[in-house]
Amino acid sequence: MFVGSVSDNFDERIEQKIFHAEIVVDNEKVAAETKAYQKIPQILSFVDEQGEDKMKQEIESNYRQIKIDIVNIIESEME
């Protein structure tokens, strides 16, 4: 069962709009659809030559570089 309260539009508040409903899921249809899913191909691997996953380090490095780039852009625009 699902019970809730909603508003039609973000800027148009309705004091009380209540509903009572049941979410019906066709499990067989969902299972068939799931079987047809194709695996997403791997585009980039973060595993180095020693077999260590370096994804976290790469993300941290990219994050730091973006922060440096932003500071450089701000400094050059403030001149």
Number of C-alpha atoms within 10 A of each C-alpha: 7 8 9 9 11 13 13 9 8 8 7 8 11 12 9 9 11 10 10 9 9 8 6 7 8 7 9 9 10 11 10 10 10 10 9 9 8 7 6 6 6 6 5 6 9 13 11 10 7 6 8 9 13 12 13 10 11 12 11 11 12 12 12 12 12 12 12 12 12 12 12 12 11 11 10 9 8 7 5
